[in-house]
Amino acid sequence: MPELPDVEGFRGVLRACAQGRTVRRIKVRDAGVLHGVSARRLRDALEGRRITRGERHGKWLLARTGGPTLALHFGMTGSLVCAGPDDPVAPHDRVLFTLSGDRRLRYRDQRKLRGLWLAEDDSVVARLLAGQGPDALDVDRERFEEALRGRRGAVKGVLLDQSAVAGLGNLLADEILWRARLLPARRASDLTGADRRDLYRQMRRTLRSAVPTGRVPPRSSWLTGRRDTPDPHCPRCHAPLRRTRVAGRTTVWCPGCQPATSGAATGPRR
């Protein structure tokens, strides 16, 4: 599932492939990915417009034109692809953008759980993002800690709640909690001030390392790199990893590093 680093990578694709270029033609191969806009209206609004820049908030990507804004959300399986003029169209390429300079930009999505919106002005952009909390890459520690205070649910559920902090998904949440040595099912309201501060530090460190790769990297020193191996063991303490469901999501955690009570884990932090 695309998370903040993936969408930041898609912003890089948009910048390299389309920024400063004019949209010559739009072909909608599957209108099922369009929300609140028809294929004809999308073409009328954007063809002839120049893409000026890309912005990201959480898992949303905004393609600005100086007029209408194209808003993209990638759901579980979406991506943004820059293609050459002779590259074959893939089965899951849903919307094709032909740009000046013979560039091709493609919105690709297998499951079609989210898609594309057209925002006529900034007020519509604001409505689309109204339910989003502060971006996980930009949020300051005070606001992050405030988002955790008083929450009754599991701390992992709070991290996944886009209205609390925008951009974190299942892989990032598990990785950050493992680094902070916090049990994913622990109640957010039970976290101490030290727990919240360390959780914020580990989130920042994880994102700083992941964003340049354009994904949540499956490094062998990361929980992410071990969670789907045939015999998954913790890369820090080598205990067998456990798998359960927290906040409705498959959750991988280490019983040695993430005990039920804080302060019980041993060994150096990574």
PyMOL commands that set and color helices and strands:
alter all, ss='L'
color gray80, all
select helices_A, chain A and resi 4-17+31-33+39-46+122-128+141-148+155-160+170-180+188-190+193-213
alter helices_A, ss='H'
color red, helices_A
select strands_A, chain A and resi 23-28+34-35+53-57+60-64+69-73+78-83+93-99+103-109+115-119+242-246+249-253
alter strands_A, ss='S'
color yellow, strands_A
deselect
rebuild
show_as cartoon
